[in-house]
Amino acid sequence: MERDSFIFYRSFYEAIKEISEQEQLKVYKAITEYALNQKEIEIEGVSKAIFTLIKPQLDANFQKYLNGKKAKRKQKRSKL
């Protein structure tokens, strides 16, 4: 399932900015490919370590996205 957007947290940015630009690009590509298209790309080393720490948050946000797309049930009103 493709998405049009995803949440990118400051903590992601703060972690990624500490590595080389070449490694940053790998992480940014991994994050966007996973968050938008649910596809993991092959990365290794520091890039993989950072992505591994970010991935659970992307998964949680994707689950919230799916839950938000489900039809809402009508809640029963209690009679007082």
Residue pairs with C-beta under 8 A, 6 or more apart in sequence:
1 38
2 36
2 37
3 35
3 36
3 37
3 62
3 65
4 36
6 32
6 35
6 36
6 58
6 61
6 62
7 61
8 31
9 57
12 31
12 54
12 57
15 50
15 53
15 54
16 24
16 27
16 28
16 50
17 24
19 27
19 46
19 47
19 50
23 45
23 46
23 47
26 43
26 47
27 43
27 47
27 50
27 51
27 54
29 41
30 40
30 41
30 43
30 47
30 51
31 51
31 54
31 58
33 39
33 40
33 41
34 40
34 41
34 51
34 55
34 58
35 58
35 61
35 62
38 62
43 51
